[in-house]
């Protein structure tokens, strides 16, 4: 049995889907299953999926309620111990990522995570380094890119998957609840896992207020009270003094 299912969701992004397929199919290791969730695309994405069907374990094309509804469909279709969400437009950082990461997906870990390369609208990449030891201080101000997380599927199942009350930050909500409430075993892979652009829903400057509101609501639910109070008091003070 394979250890990993790669899950790709897509809606009307054939060009992005082509990039993701090329990256997934170009991995040195083929020891994984591949699930594709299409949101009833009308731009030729389904044709591309059909042409690649022999290399896809399972796929569906049907309407959904958004990104995280589609991701929930994806992990529920998987049967492997771990899942990785590599959505349309996302790619692996190199063709050896799985070769290096699959041996780390053991019974002793809940999430294996790595770093990420982020590109802006101009196509310029910058590396986002995640800490080798996850801390509350980091999680209060940052998030771990879901494209760089190999997640134990049983943990998603136990927490009910992604909470659709957070249409932009449900991946942050899952990680925050798991980290602060369920004492997971986390392992940094020691390499850059993924590349993705920063023009997605949670990175859109016009939606920064919604992102901030969702993250604060999530922190209020799951973060230790002292961390929540101190962090947001400090943030408010910085706003007052213009920092």
Biotite code that builds the C-alpha atoms (Angstrom):
import biotite.structure as struc

atoms = struc.array([
    struc.Atom([0.000, 0.000, 0.000], chain_id="A", res_id=1, res_name="UNK", atom_name="CA", element="C"),
    struc.Atom([1.235, 3.477, -0.847], chain_id="A", res_id=2, res_name="UNK", atom_name="CA", element="C"),
    struc.Atom([1.890, 5.917, 1.999], chain_id="A", res_id=3, res_name="UNK", atom_name="CA", element="C"),
    struc.Atom([0.751, 9.093, 0.224], chain_id="A", res_id=4, res_name="UNK", atom_name="CA", element="C"),
    struc.Atom([-2.089, 10.501, -1.828], chain_id="A", res_id=5, res_name="UNK", atom_name="CA", element="C"),
    struc.Atom([-1.477, 13.757, -3.669], chain_id="A", res_id=6, res_name="UNK", atom_name="CA", element="C"),
    struc.Atom([-4.715, 15.713, -3.990], chain_id="A", res_id=7, res_name="UNK", atom_name="CA", element="C"),
    struc.Atom([-5.215, 18.410, -6.603], chain_id="A", res_id=8, res_name="UNK", atom_name="CA", element="C"),
    struc.Atom([-8.291, 20.605, -6.716], chain_id="A", res_id=9, res_name="UNK", atom_name="CA", element="C"),
    struc.Atom([-9.164, 22.777, -9.680], chain_id="A", res_id=10, res_name="UNK", atom_name="CA", element="C"),
    struc.Atom([-11.861, 25.017, -11.060], chain_id="A", res_id=11, res_name="UNK", atom_name="CA", element="C"),
    struc.Atom([-11.410, 26.691, -14.437], chain_id="A", res_id=12, res_name="UNK", atom_name="CA", element="C"),
    struc.Atom([-7.617, 26.801, -14.254], chain_id="A", res_id=13, res_name="UNK", atom_name="CA", element="C"),
    struc.Atom([-6.432, 24.552, -17.060], chain_id="A", res_id=14, res_name="UNK", atom_name="CA", element="C"),
    struc.Atom([-3.077, 26.318, -17.353], chain_id="A", res_id=15, res_name="UNK", atom_name="CA", element="C"),
    struc.Atom([-2.415, 25.901, -13.643], chain_id="A", res_id=16, res_name="UNK", atom_name="CA", element="C"),
    struc.Atom([-3.549, 22.287, -13.780], chain_id="A", res_id=17, res_name="UNK", atom_name="CA", element="C"),
    struc.Atom([-1.083, 21.584, -16.598], chain_id="A", res_id=18, res_name="UNK", atom_name="CA", element="C"),
    struc.Atom([1.785, 22.935, -14.476], chain_id="A", res_id=19, res_name="UNK", atom_name="CA", element="C"),
    struc.Atom([0.737, 20.846, -11.502], chain_id="A", res_id=20, res_name="UNK", atom_name="CA", element="C"),
    struc.Atom([0.322, 17.680, -13.571], chain_id="A", res_id=21, res_name="UNK", atom_name="CA", element="C"),
    struc.Atom([3.764, 18.171, -15.127], chain_id="A", res_id=22, res_name="UNK", atom_name="CA", element="C"),
    struc.Atom([5.299, 18.537, -11.675], chain_id="A", res_id=23, res_name="UNK", atom_name="CA", element="C"),
    struc.Atom([3.469, 15.568, -10.139], chain_id="A", res_id=24, res_name="UNK", atom_name="CA", element="C"),
    struc.Atom([4.141, 13.277, -13.097], chain_id="A", res_id=25, res_name="UNK", atom_name="CA", element="C"),
    struc.Atom([7.756, 14.449, -13.195], chain_id="A", res_id=26, res_name="UNK", atom_name="CA", element="C"),
    struc.Atom([8.603, 13.200, -9.703], chain_id="A", res_id=27, res_name="UNK", atom_name="CA", element="C"),
    struc.Atom([11.371, 10.614, -9.537], chain_id="A", res_id=28, res_name="UNK", atom_name="CA", element="C"),
    struc.Atom([9.221, 8.513, -7.241], chain_id="A", res_id=29, res_name="UNK", atom_name="CA", element="C"),
    struc.Atom([5.836, 7.212, -8.394], chain_id="A", res_id=30, res_name="UNK", atom_name="CA", element="C"),
    struc.Atom([5.032, 5.601, -5.033], chain_id="A", res_id=31, res_name="UNK", atom_name="CA", element="C"),
    struc.Atom([1.862, 7.607, -4.455], chain_id="A", res_id=32, res_name="UNK", atom_name="CA", element="C"),
    struc.Atom([-1.787, 7.776, -5.407], chain_id="A", res_id=33, res_name="UNK", atom_name="CA", element="C"),
    struc.Atom([-3.231, 10.811, -7.172], chain_id="A", res_id=34, res_name="UNK", atom_name="CA", element="C"),
    struc.Atom([-6.724, 12.231, -6.677], chain_id="A", res_id=35, res_name="UNK", atom_name="CA", element="C"),
    struc.Atom([-8.095, 15.155, -8.696], chain_id="A", res_id=36, res_name="UNK", atom_name="CA", element="C"),
    struc.Atom([-11.180, 17.120, -7.636], chain_id="A", res_id=37, res_name="UNK", atom_name="CA", element="C"),
    struc.Atom([-12.537, 19.406, -10.349], chain_id="A", res_id=38, res_name="UNK", atom_name="CA", element="C"),
    struc.Atom([-15.284, 21.897, -9.567], chain_id="A", res_id=39, res_name="UNK", atom_name="CA", element="C"),
    struc.Atom([-17.291, 21.451, -12.770], chain_id="A", res_id=40, res_name="UNK", atom_name="CA", element="C"),
    struc.Atom([-14.818, 23.421, -14.881], chain_id="A", res_id=41, res_name="UNK", atom_name="CA", element="C"),
    struc.Atom([-15.835, 24.748, -18.283], chain_id="A", res_id=42, res_name="UNK", atom_name="CA", element="C"),
    struc.Atom([-12.404, 25.810, -19.597], chain_id="A", res_id=43, res_name="UNK", atom_name="CA", element="C"),
    struc.Atom([-11.038, 22.500, -20.835], chain_id="A", res_id=44, res_name="UNK", atom_name="CA", element="C"),
    struc.Atom([-9.703, 21.317, -17.475], chain_id="A", res_id=45, res_name="UNK", atom_name="CA", element="C"),
    struc.Atom([-11.863, 18.190, -17.639], chain_id="A", res_id=46, res_name="UNK", atom_name="CA", element="C"),
    struc.Atom([-10.441, 17.356, -21.080], chain_id="A", res_id=47, res_name="UNK", atom_name="CA", element="C"),
    struc.Atom([-6.943, 17.584, -19.630], chain_id="A", res_id=48, res_name="UNK", atom_name="CA", element="C"),
    struc.Atom([-7.915, 15.340, -16.713], chain_id="A", res_id=49, res_name="UNK", atom_name="CA", element="C"),
    struc.Atom([-9.473, 12.810, -19.083], chain_id="A", res_id=50, res_name="UNK", atom_name="CA", element="C"),
    struc.Atom([-6.325, 12.713, -21.219], chain_id="A", res_id=51, res_name="UNK", atom_name="CA", element="C"),
    struc.Atom([-4.259, 12.043, -18.082], chain_id="A", res_id=52, res_name="UNK", atom_name="CA", element="C"),
    struc.Atom([-6.728, 9.579, -16.533], chain_id="A", res_id=53, res_name="UNK", atom_name="CA", element="C"),
    struc.Atom([-4.375, 6.591, -16.769], chain_id="A", res_id=54, res_name="UNK", atom_name="CA", element="C"),
    struc.Atom([-2.000, 8.367, -14.385], chain_id="A", res_id=55, res_name="UNK", atom_name="CA", element="C"),
    struc.Atom([-4.723, 9.470, -11.960], chain_id="A", res_id=56, res_name="UNK", atom_name="CA", element="C"),
    struc.Atom([-6.017, 7.121, -9.266], chain_id="A", res_id=57, res_name="UNK", atom_name="CA", element="C"),
    struc.Atom([-9.437, 8.778, -8.913], chain_id="A", res_id=58, res_name="UNK", atom_name="CA", element="C"),
    struc.Atom([-11.072, 11.938, -10.151], chain_id="A", res_id=59, res_name="UNK", atom_name="CA", element="C"),
    struc.Atom([-14.434, 13.688, -10.112], chain_id="A", res_id=60, res_name="UNK", atom_name="CA", element="C"),
    struc.Atom([-15.864, 16.805, -11.695], chain_id="A", res_id=61, res_name="UNK", atom_name="CA", element="C"),
    struc.Atom([-18.843, 18.334, -9.904], chain_id="A", res_id=62, res_name="UNK", atom_name="CA", element="C"),
    struc.Atom([-19.875, 21.616, -8.268], chain_id="A", res_id=63, res_name="UNK", atom_name="CA", element="C"),
    struc.Atom([-18.498, 22.349, -4.819], chain_id="A", res_id=64, res_name="UNK", atom_name="CA", element="C"),
    struc.Atom([-18.837, 24.979, -2.108], chain_id="A", res_id=65, res_name="UNK", atom_name="CA", element="C"),
    struc.Atom([-15.307, 26.319, -2.450], chain_id="A", res_id=66, res_name="UNK", atom_name="CA", element="C"),
    struc.Atom([-11.666, 25.393, -1.985], chain_id="A", res_id=67, res_name="UNK", atom_name="CA", element="C"),
    struc.Atom([-11.984, 23.626, 1.340], chain_id="A", res_id=68, res_name="UNK", atom_name="CA", element="C"),
    struc.Atom([-15.148, 21.751, 0.412], chain_id="A", res_id=69, res_name="UNK", atom_name="CA", element="C"),
    struc.Atom([-13.192, 20.387, -2.554], chain_id="A", res_id=70, res_name="UNK", atom_name="CA", element="C"),
    struc.Atom([-10.209, 19.537, -0.348], chain_id="A", res_id=71, res_name="UNK", atom_name="CA", element="C"),
    struc.Atom([-12.516, 17.708, 2.055], chain_id="A", res_id=72, res_name="UNK", atom_name="CA", element="C"),
    struc.Atom([-13.824, 15.662, -0.861], chain_id="A", res_id=73, res_name="UNK", atom_name="CA", element="C"),
    struc.Atom([-10.239, 14.883, -1.793], chain_id="A", res_id=74, res_name="UNK", atom_name="CA", element="C"),
    struc.Atom([-8.989, 13.514, 1.502], chain_id="A", res_id=75, res_name="UNK", atom_name="CA", element="C"),
    struc.Atom([-12.206, 11.533, 1.962], chain_id="A", res_id=76, res_name="UNK", atom_name="CA", element="C"),
    struc.Atom([-11.517, 9.795, -1.360], chain_id="A", res_id=77, res_name="UNK", atom_name="CA", element="C"),
    struc.Atom([-7.996, 8.888, -0.242], chain_id="A", res_id=78, res_name="UNK", atom_name="CA", element="C"),
    struc.Atom([-7.068, 5.638, 1.497], chain_id="A", res_id=79, res_name="UNK", atom_name="CA", element="C"),
    struc.Atom([-3.384, 6.177, 2.228], chain_id="A", res_id=80, res_name="UNK", atom_name="CA", element="C"),
    struc.Atom([-2.018, 7.170, 5.646], chain_id="A", res_id=81, res_name="UNK", atom_name="CA", element="C"),
    struc.Atom([-0.862, 10.605, 4.421], chain_id="A", res_id=82, res_name="UNK", atom_name="CA", element="C"),
    struc.Atom([-2.222, 13.244, 2.056], chain_id="A", res_id=83, res_name="UNK", atom_name="CA", element="C"),
    struc.Atom([-0.663, 16.290, 0.404], chain_id="A", res_id=84, res_name="UNK", atom_name="CA", element="C"),
    struc.Atom([-2.662, 19.084, -1.225], chain_id="A", res_id=85, res_name="UNK", atom_name="CA", element="C"),
    struc.Atom([-0.988, 20.299, -4.409], chain_id="A", res_id=86, res_name="UNK", atom_name="CA", element="C"),
    struc.Atom([-3.710, 22.367, -6.037], chain_id="A", res_id=87, res_name="UNK", atom_name="CA", element="C"),
    struc.Atom([-3.926, 23.687, -9.596], chain_id="A", res_id=88, res_name="UNK", atom_name="CA", element="C"),
    struc.Atom([-0.957, 25.950, -10.211], chain_id="A", res_id=89, res_name="UNK", atom_name="CA", element="C"),
    struc.Atom([1.092, 24.572, -7.311], chain_id="A", res_id=90, res_name="UNK", atom_name="CA", element="C"),
    struc.Atom([4.241, 22.582, -8.054], chain_id="A", res_id=91, res_name="UNK", atom_name="CA", element="C"),
    struc.Atom([6.952, 20.658, -6.274], chain_id="A", res_id=92, res_name="UNK", atom_name="CA", element="C"),
    struc.Atom([10.188, 22.561, -5.766], chain_id="A", res_id=93, res_name="UNK", atom_name="CA", element="C"),
    struc.Atom([12.157, 19.820, -7.544], chain_id="A", res_id=94, res_name="UNK", atom_name="CA", element="C"),
    struc.Atom([11.672, 16.406, -9.120], chain_id="A", res_id=95, res_name="UNK", atom_name="CA", element="C"),
    struc.Atom([13.269, 14.714, -6.086], chain_id="A", res_id=96, res_name="UNK", atom_name="CA", element="C"),
    struc.Atom([10.940, 16.031, -3.354], chain_id="A", res_id=97, res_name="UNK", atom_name="CA", element="C"),
    struc.Atom([8.928, 12.833, -2.951], chain_id="A", res_id=98, res_name="UNK", atom_name="CA", element="C"),
    struc.Atom([12.031, 10.693, -3.186], chain_id="A", res_id=99, res_name="UNK", atom_name="CA", element="C"),
    struc.Atom([13.365, 12.576, -0.157], chain_id="A", res_id=100, res_name="UNK", atom_name="CA", element="C"),
    struc.Atom([10.128, 12.940, 1.809], chain_id="A", res_id=101, res_name="UNK", atom_name="CA", element="C"),
    struc.Atom([8.376, 9.583, 1.449], chain_id="A", res_id=102, res_name="UNK", atom_name="CA", element="C"),
    struc.Atom([10.816, 7.797, 3.818], chain_id="A", res_id=103, res_name="UNK", atom_name="CA", element="C"),
    struc.Atom([9.852, 10.347, 6.510], chain_id="A", res_id=104, res_name="UNK", atom_name="CA", element="C"),
    struc.Atom([6.161, 9.375, 6.438], chain_id="A", res_id=105, res_name="UNK", atom_name="CA", element="C"),
    struc.Atom([6.283, 6.900, 9.297], chain_id="A", res_id=106, res_name="UNK", atom_name="CA", element="C"),
    struc.Atom([3.840, 5.776, 11.963], chain_id="A", res_id=107, res_name="UNK", atom_name="CA", element="C"),
    struc.Atom([5.586, 8.078, 14.437], chain_id="A", res_id=108, res_name="UNK", atom_name="CA", element="C"),
    struc.Atom([4.626, 11.407, 12.815], chain_id="A", res_id=109, res_name="UNK", atom_name="CA", element="C"),
    struc.Atom([1.383, 13.290, 12.209], chain_id="A", res_id=110, res_name="UNK", atom_name="CA", element="C"),
    struc.Atom([2.643, 16.003, 9.868], chain_id="A", res_id=111, res_name="UNK", atom_name="CA", element="C"),
    struc.Atom([5.871, 16.216, 7.912], chain_id="A", res_id=112, res_name="UNK", atom_name="CA", element="C"),
    struc.Atom([6.346, 19.752, 6.638], chain_id="A", res_id=113, res_name="UNK", atom_name="CA", element="C"),
    struc.Atom([8.938, 21.597, 4.636], chain_id="A", res_id=114, res_name="UNK", atom_name="CA", element="C"),
    struc.Atom([9.683, 25.058, 3.361], chain_id="A", res_id=115, res_name="UNK", atom_name="CA", element="C"),
    struc.Atom([8.059, 26.762, 0.380], chain_id="A", res_id=116, res_name="UNK", atom_name="CA", element="C"),
    struc.Atom([9.015, 29.037, -2.488], chain_id="A", res_id=117, res_name="UNK", atom_name="CA", element="C"),
    struc.Atom([6.499, 31.822, -3.068], chain_id="A", res_id=118, res_name="UNK", atom_name="CA", element="C"),
    struc.Atom([6.222, 33.826, -6.277], chain_id="A", res_id=119, res_name="UNK", atom_name="CA", element="C"),
    struc.Atom([4.609, 37.192, -6.807], chain_id="A", res_id=120, res_name="UNK", atom_name="CA", element="C"),
    struc.Atom([2.729, 38.480, -9.849], chain_id="A", res_id=121, res_name="UNK", atom_name="CA", element="C"),
    struc.Atom([6.063, 39.182, -11.564], chain_id="A", res_id=122, res_name="UNK", atom_name="CA", element="C"),
    struc.Atom([7.177, 35.576, -11.098], chain_id="A", res_id=123, res_name="UNK", atom_name="CA", element="C"),
    struc.Atom([9.884, 36.410, -8.568], chain_id="A", res_id=124, res_name="UNK", atom_name="CA", element="C"),
    struc.Atom([10.456, 33.649, -6.001], chain_id="A", res_id=125, res_name="UNK", atom_name="CA", element="C"),
    struc.Atom([11.307, 34.018, -2.321], chain_id="A", res_id=126, res_name="UNK", atom_name="CA", element="C"),
    struc.Atom([11.759, 31.135, 0.096], chain_id="A", res_id=127, res_name="UNK", atom_name="CA", element="C"),
    struc.Atom([9.497, 30.935, 3.139], chain_id="A", res_id=128, res_name="UNK", atom_name="CA", element="C"),
    struc.Atom([11.348, 29.078, 5.853], chain_id="A", res_id=129, res_name="UNK", atom_name="CA", element="C"),
    struc.Atom([9.246, 27.331, 8.473], chain_id="A", res_id=130, res_name="UNK", atom_name="CA", element="C"),
    struc.Atom([10.830, 26.661, 11.873], chain_id="A", res_id=131, res_name="UNK", atom_name="CA", element="C"),
    struc.Atom([12.339, 23.259, 12.525], chain_id="A", res_id=132, res_name="UNK", atom_name="CA", element="C"),
    struc.Atom([10.522, 23.281, 15.878], chain_id="A", res_id=133, res_name="UNK", atom_name="CA", element="C"),
    struc.Atom([6.973, 24.645, 15.672], chain_id="A", res_id=134, res_name="UNK", atom_name="CA", element="C"),
    struc.Atom([6.087, 27.199, 18.372], chain_id="A", res_id=135, res_name="UNK", atom_name="CA", element="C"),
    struc.Atom([3.046, 29.173, 19.474], chain_id="A", res_id=136, res_name="UNK", atom_name="CA", element="C"),
    struc.Atom([4.953, 32.381, 18.791], chain_id="A", res_id=137, res_name="UNK", atom_name="CA", element="C"),
    struc.Atom([5.383, 31.411, 15.142], chain_id="A", res_id=138, res_name="UNK", atom_name="CA", element="C"),
    struc.Atom([1.847, 30.166, 14.684], chain_id="A", res_id=139, res_name="UNK", atom_name="CA", element="C"),
    struc.Atom([0.322, 33.345, 16.107], chain_id="A", res_id=140, res_name="UNK", atom_name="CA", element="C"),
    struc.Atom([1.829, 35.398, 13.287], chain_id="A", res_id=141, res_name="UNK", atom_name="CA", element="C"),
    struc.Atom([2.462, 32.894, 10.485], chain_id="A", res_id=142, res_name="UNK", atom_name="CA", element="C"),
    struc.Atom([1.071, 29.760, 8.901], chain_id="A", res_id=143, res_name="UNK", atom_name="CA", element="C"),
    struc.Atom([2.588, 26.650, 7.361], chain_id="A", res_id=144, res_name="UNK", atom_name="CA", element="C"),
    struc.Atom([1.935, 26.414, 3.632], chain_id="A", res_id=145, res_name="UNK", atom_name="CA", element="C"),
    struc.Atom([-0.508, 23.556, 3.050], chain_id="A", res_id=146, res_name="UNK", atom_name="CA", element="C"),
    struc.Atom([1.355, 22.737, -0.178], chain_id="A", res_id=147, res_name="UNK", atom_name="CA", element="C"),
    struc.Atom([4.325, 21.779, 1.994], chain_id="A", res_id=148, res_name="UNK", atom_name="CA", element="C"),
    struc.Atom([2.464, 19.620, 4.536], chain_id="A", res_id=149, res_name="UNK", atom_name="CA", element="C"),
    struc.Atom([2.243, 15.844, 4.395], chain_id="A", res_id=150, res_name="UNK", atom_name="CA", element="C"),
    struc.Atom([-0.742, 15.315, 6.715], chain_id="A", res_id=151, res_name="UNK", atom_name="CA", element="C"),
    struc.Atom([-1.784, 12.115, 8.430], chain_id="A", res_id=152, res_name="UNK", atom_name="CA", element="C"),
    struc.Atom([-5.256, 11.480, 7.019], chain_id="A", res_id=153, res_name="UNK", atom_name="CA", element="C"),
    struc.Atom([-6.548, 10.112, 10.339], chain_id="A", res_id=154, res_name="UNK", atom_name="CA", element="C"),
    struc.Atom([-5.901, 13.512, 11.913], chain_id="A", res_id=155, res_name="UNK", atom_name="CA", element="C"),
    struc.Atom([-8.047, 15.226, 9.286], chain_id="A", res_id=156, res_name="UNK", atom_name="CA", element="C"),
    struc.Atom([-10.757, 12.651, 9.856], chain_id="A", res_id=157, res_name="UNK", atom_name="CA", element="C"),
    struc.Atom([-10.631, 13.049, 13.645], chain_id="A", res_id=158, res_name="UNK", atom_name="CA", element="C"),
    struc.Atom([-11.068, 16.832, 13.400], chain_id="A", res_id=159, res_name="UNK", atom_name="CA", element="C"),
    struc.Atom([-13.785, 16.629, 10.750], chain_id="A", res_id=160, res_name="UNK", atom_name="CA", element="C"),
    struc.Atom([-11.610, 17.960, 7.948], chain_id="A", res_id=161, res_name="UNK", atom_name="CA", element="C"),
    struc.Atom([-11.474, 21.609, 6.976], chain_id="A", res_id=162, res_name="UNK", atom_name="CA", element="C"),
    struc.Atom([-13.976, 23.889, 8.704], chain_id="A", res_id=163, res_name="UNK", atom_name="CA", element="C"),
    struc.Atom([-16.034, 25.615, 6.009], chain_id="A", res_id=164, res_name="UNK", atom_name="CA", element="C"),
    struc.Atom([-16.824, 28.471, 8.384], chain_id="A", res_id=165, res_name="UNK", atom_name="CA", element="C"),
    struc.Atom([-13.393, 29.788, 7.407], chain_id="A", res_id=166, res_name="UNK", atom_name="CA", element="C"),
    struc.Atom([-13.531, 30.121, 3.596], chain_id="A", res_id=167, res_name="UNK", atom_name="CA", element="C"),
    struc.Atom([-10.016, 31.580, 3.378], chain_id="A", res_id=168, res_name="UNK", atom_name="CA", element="C"),
    struc.Atom([-8.182, 30.255, 6.427], chain_id="A", res_id=169, res_name="UNK", atom_name="CA", element="C"),
    struc.Atom([-9.571, 26.754, 7.009], chain_id="A", res_id=170, res_name="UNK", atom_name="CA", element="C"),
    struc.Atom([-6.123, 25.226, 6.500], chain_id="A", res_id=171, res_name="UNK", atom_name="CA", element="C"),
    struc.Atom([-4.784, 27.503, 9.238], chain_id="A", res_id=172, res_name="UNK", atom_name="CA", element="C"),
    struc.Atom([-7.714, 26.487, 11.464], chain_id="A", res_id=173, res_name="UNK", atom_name="CA", element="C"),
    struc.Atom([-6.908, 22.800, 11.030], chain_id="A", res_id=174, res_name="UNK", atom_name="CA", element="C"),
    struc.Atom([-3.224, 23.244, 11.811], chain_id="A", res_id=175, res_name="UNK", atom_name="CA", element="C"),
    struc.Atom([-3.965, 25.558, 14.757], chain_id="A", res_id=176, res_name="UNK", atom_name="CA", element="C"),
    struc.Atom([-6.482, 23.193, 16.341], chain_id="A", res_id=177, res_name="UNK", atom_name="CA", element="C"),
    struc.Atom([-4.195, 20.217, 15.848], chain_id="A", res_id=178, res_name="UNK", atom_name="CA", element="C"),
    struc.Atom([-1.145, 22.010, 17.252], chain_id="A", res_id=179, res_name="UNK", atom_name="CA", element="C"),
    struc.Atom([-2.765, 23.702, 20.230], chain_id="A", res_id=180, res_name="UNK", atom_name="CA", element="C"),
    struc.Atom([-5.327, 21.077, 21.225], chain_id="A", res_id=181, res_name="UNK", atom_name="CA", element="C"),
    struc.Atom([-4.068, 17.652, 20.163], chain_id="A", res_id=182, res_name="UNK", atom_name="CA", element="C"),
    struc.Atom([-0.289, 17.531, 20.731], chain_id="A", res_id=183, res_name="UNK", atom_name="CA", element="C"),
    struc.Atom([0.754, 16.267, 17.280], chain_id="A", res_id=184, res_name="UNK", atom_name="CA", element="C"),
    struc.Atom([4.155, 14.908, 16.365], chain_id="A", res_id=185, res_name="UNK", atom_name="CA", element="C"),
    struc.Atom([5.604, 17.252, 13.745], chain_id="A", res_id=186, res_name="UNK", atom_name="CA", element="C"),
    struc.Atom([8.741, 16.782, 11.674], chain_id="A", res_id=187, res_name="UNK", atom_name="CA", element="C"),
    struc.Atom([10.500, 19.316, 9.473], chain_id="A", res_id=188, res_name="UNK", atom_name="CA", element="C"),
    struc.Atom([11.670, 17.669, 6.254], chain_id="A", res_id=189, res_name="UNK", atom_name="CA", element="C"),
    struc.Atom([14.703, 19.915, 5.932], chain_id="A", res_id=190, res_name="UNK", atom_name="CA", element="C"),
    struc.Atom([14.018, 20.970, 2.345], chain_id="A", res_id=191, res_name="UNK", atom_name="CA", element="C"),
    struc.Atom([11.811, 23.150, 0.168], chain_id="A", res_id=192, res_name="UNK", atom_name="CA", element="C"),
    struc.Atom([8.769, 21.069, -0.750], chain_id="A", res_id=193, res_name="UNK", atom_name="CA", element="C"),
    struc.Atom([6.577, 23.314, -2.891], chain_id="A", res_id=194, res_name="UNK", atom_name="CA", element="C"),
    struc.Atom([6.349, 26.343, -5.126], chain_id="A", res_id=195, res_name="UNK", atom_name="CA", element="C"),
    struc.Atom([3.217, 28.432, -5.472], chain_id="A", res_id=196, res_name="UNK", atom_name="CA", element="C"),
    struc.Atom([2.186, 31.959, -6.324], chain_id="A", res_id=197, res_name="UNK", atom_name="CA", element="C"),
    struc.Atom([0.936, 34.376, -3.690], chain_id="A", res_id=198, res_name="UNK", atom_name="CA", element="C"),
    struc.Atom([-2.023, 35.672, -5.663], chain_id="A", res_id=199, res_name="UNK", atom_name="CA", element="C"),
    struc.Atom([-4.452, 33.122, -4.187], chain_id="A", res_id=200, res_name="UNK", atom_name="CA", element="C"),
    struc.Atom([-7.531, 33.849, -2.078], chain_id="A", res_id=201, res_name="UNK", atom_name="CA", element="C"),
    struc.Atom([-5.743, 34.113, 1.262], chain_id="A", res_id=202, res_name="UNK", atom_name="CA", element="C"),
    struc.Atom([-2.978, 36.285, -0.244], chain_id="A", res_id=203, res_name="UNK", atom_name="CA", element="C"),
    struc.Atom([-5.236, 38.791, -2.032], chain_id="A", res_id=204, res_name="UNK", atom_name="CA", element="C"),
    struc.Atom([-4.532, 42.271, -0.544], chain_id="A", res_id=205, res_name="UNK", atom_name="CA", element="C"),
    struc.Atom([-8.185, 43.240, -1.003], chain_id="A", res_id=206, res_name="UNK", atom_name="CA", element="C"),
    struc.Atom([-9.146, 40.412, 1.362], chain_id="A", res_id=207, res_name="UNK", atom_name="CA", element="C"),
    struc.Atom([-6.542, 41.073, 4.041], chain_id="A", res_id=208, res_name="UNK", atom_name="CA", element="C"),
    struc.Atom([-9.169, 42.211, 6.526], chain_id="A", res_id=209, res_name="UNK", atom_name="CA", element="C"),
    struc.Atom([-11.140, 39.000, 6.074], chain_id="A", res_id=210, res_name="UNK", atom_name="CA", element="C"),
    struc.Atom([-7.992, 36.929, 6.436], chain_id="A", res_id=211, res_name="UNK", atom_name="CA", element="C"),
    struc.Atom([-7.074, 38.780, 9.631], chain_id="A", res_id=212, res_name="UNK", atom_name="CA", element="C"),
    struc.Atom([-10.587, 38.389, 11.022], chain_id="A", res_id=213, res_name="UNK", atom_name="CA", element="C"),
    struc.Atom([-10.651, 34.650, 10.331], chain_id="A", res_id=214, res_name="UNK", atom_name="CA", element="C"),
    struc.Atom([-7.217, 34.103, 11.830], chain_id="A", res_id=215, res_name="UNK", atom_name="CA", element="C"),
    struc.Atom([-8.125, 36.062, 14.960], chain_id="A", res_id=216, res_name="UNK", atom_name="CA", element="C"),
    struc.Atom([-11.340, 34.062, 15.380], chain_id="A", res_id=217, res_name="UNK", atom_name="CA", element="C"),
    struc.Atom([-9.365, 30.834, 14.988], chain_id="A", res_id=218, res_name="UNK", atom_name="CA", element="C"),
    struc.Atom([-6.781, 31.950, 17.529], chain_id="A", res_id=219, res_name="UNK", atom_name="CA", element="C"),
    struc.Atom([-9.515, 32.913, 19.974], chain_id="A", res_id=220, res_name="UNK", atom_name="CA", element="C"),
    struc.Atom([-10.916, 29.372, 19.698], chain_id="A", res_id=221, res_name="UNK", atom_name="CA", element="C"),
    struc.Atom([-7.708, 27.378, 19.883], chain_id="A", res_id=222, res_name="UNK", atom_name="CA", element="C"),
    struc.Atom([-4.674, 29.353, 21.082], chain_id="A", res_id=223, res_name="UNK", atom_name="CA", element="C"),
    struc.Atom([-3.702, 29.376, 24.766], chain_id="A", res_id=224, res_name="UNK", atom_name="CA", element="C"),
    struc.Atom([-5.437, 32.378, 26.332], chain_id="A", res_id=225, res_name="UNK", atom_name="CA", element="C"),
    struc.Atom([-2.207, 33.993, 27.461], chain_id="A", res_id=226, res_name="UNK", atom_name="CA", element="C"),
    struc.Atom([-0.777, 33.822, 23.936], chain_id="A", res_id=227, res_name="UNK", atom_name="CA", element="C"),
    struc.Atom([-3.961, 35.265, 22.449], chain_id="A", res_id=228, res_name="UNK", atom_name="CA", element="C"),
    struc.Atom([-4.086, 38.184, 24.902], chain_id="A", res_id=229, res_name="UNK", atom_name="CA", element="C"),
    struc.Atom([-0.407, 39.048, 24.783], chain_id="A", res_id=230, res_name="UNK", atom_name="CA", element="C"),
    struc.Atom([-0.053, 38.759, 21.013], chain_id="A", res_id=231, res_name="UNK", atom_name="CA", element="C"),
    struc.Atom([-3.089, 40.887, 20.171], chain_id="A", res_id=232, res_name="UNK", atom_name="CA", element="C"),
    struc.Atom([-2.294, 43.469, 22.859], chain_id="A", res_id=233, res_name="UNK", atom_name="CA", element="C"),
    struc.Atom([1.198, 43.784, 21.391], chain_id="A", res_id=234, res_name="UNK", atom_name="CA", element="C"),
    struc.Atom([-0.207, 44.042, 17.853], chain_id="A", res_id=235, res_name="UNK", atom_name="CA", element="C"),
    struc.Atom([-2.646, 46.769, 18.954], chain_id="A", res_id=236, res_name="UNK", atom_name="CA", element="C"),
    struc.Atom([0.181, 48.698, 20.620], chain_id="A", res_id=237, res_name="UNK", atom_name="CA", element="C"),
    struc.Atom([2.265, 48.506, 17.456], chain_id="A", res_id=238, res_name="UNK", atom_name="CA", element="C"),
    struc.Atom([-0.646, 49.876, 15.431], chain_id="A", res_id=239, res_name="UNK", atom_name="CA", element="C"),
    struc.Atom([-1.039, 52.760, 17.879], chain_id="A", res_id=240, res_name="UNK", atom_name="CA", element="C"),
    struc.Atom([2.596, 53.782, 17.608], chain_id="A", res_id=241, res_name="UNK", atom_name="CA", element="C"),
    struc.Atom([2.655, 53.239, 13.856], chain_id="A", res_id=242, res_name="UNK", atom_name="CA", element="C"),
    struc.Atom([5.057, 50.297, 13.711], chain_id="A", res_id=243, res_name="UNK", atom_name="CA", element="C"),
])
